[in-house]
Amino acid sequence: MDNWIKVRGARQHNLKNIDLDIPKDKLVVFTGLSGSGKSSLAFDTIYAEGQRRYVESLSSYARQFLGLMTKPDVDSLEGLSPAIAIDQKTTSHNPRSTVGTITEIYDYFRLLFARAGRPHCPNCGKEIAPQTLEQVVNRSKEIIKESLSGNKPSRFMILAPVVRDKRGEFSDLFKNLTKKGYSKIRLDGRIHNLNEDLLLIKTNRHTIEVVIERLSVTKKELANLKSRLFNSLEKAGDLTDGLAIVSQVLDPGLIFPDQPEKFIDHLFSEKYACPDCNLSLPELAPRLFSFNSPHGACPQCTGLGTLLKIDLNKLISANLSVFEGAIIPLANQMSVGTWIRPRIETMFAANKVEPRLPWNQLAKPFQQELLYGSKFWEGFVTHLERRYRETDSDYIRTEISKYMSEKLCAAIAAKTNIPVLDILNR
């Protein structure tokens, strides 16, 4: 197949009988003075003819809605594909704005993958198929068994995720759940009683999970647990069309807390599960393929693809010692009487390192401890990046950003821990 777009005799507008070969699958830039014919060639000739031929291939019924572009003044155009063009005046400084979002092709691709895609296990690569309630019960029992140690009970909740990240007030849902005999829900990560006056903001997204049962299990009770799990998981599946969450409560203490706050959730689906890896996945939906949704975005960079990270080239003055200000943004905090200095002195003493040595004479392992942390100190890099994330001060964030650079997200580079990559056909 010819890998060139061949333009012959282009005379559209101010073009003077141009002949041109343009490579396909490359980024090609037309540049020149205003009025030199860049737009006439790119938009009014190549794009116009590509779009015209595409529309001509459709049925007469479809053509009446799209309209047919005028044939450009050109002798011949070979190697054309269906074309799209983005308005020259459409500009956006939003990092989430891409060619796909501007042209809305992104939305159609998300829909295509969600409806025609076949999910595969990210661990073993096998196609994921529905699992039975019996399999869900057995895997849940294994999780509970693995959590037990000694005579201390493990505490779990069986939850039914009836609403997952959707907008609304859901007052009718709360009434229906109360009528069915349910008394507690987990609303956006917090436990609430259904008899409370729950007023949700209609425009906000909410996640609502019904508490089906609370379990406090010891090793002795494990043998008789299967029937309880079967009933609870069956109820959860009936409410959610096959979804259930087995949530381990991690709050301190032996008694089941009324308002648990720390959990480890295990999602089970009777629709999509890998029996070999004991992995369940939610049903395919367009939002799983969206980098603007928490369900599809990388949890580290939130879908941007890049992160601001401390740049060691900007951070360190290698000819100075740490206490002389080798770590430039923290130089003023190395003086006597600051809270950081005693921790750093402890590190030097514990490693038997001379404090007056310049940075470039310190051993590499010790440099790494100073930068990224040890049992004495969280690390200069860790400290600055944490302050950048947590501060409410624009001034502090601006000052720290002077020592940072934009870097490719490590999770995306490694293709790990990204929801959409965990379910795509590999």
Secondary structure, DSSP 8 states (H G I E B T S, - for coil): ---EEEEEEE-STT--SEEEEEETTS------STTSSHHHHIIIIIIHHHHHHHHHTS-HHHHHHH------SEEEEES--------TT-----TT--HHHHHTHHHHHHHHHHHH---B-TTT--B-B---HHHHHHHHHHHHHHH-BTTB-EEEEEEEEEEEEEES--HHHHHHHHHTT--EEEETTEEEETTS-----TTSEEEEEEEEEEEEE-TTTGGG-HHHHHHHHHHHHHHHTSEEEEEEE--SSSS--SS---EEEEEEESSSEETTTTEE-----GGGG-TTSTTTS-TTTTTSSEEEEE-HHHHB-TTSBGGGTSBGGGGGGGSTT-SHHHHHHHHHHHTT--TTSBGGGS-HHHHHHHHH--SS---HHHHHHHHHHH---HHHHHHHHTTEEEEE-HHHHHT-S-TTTTTS--
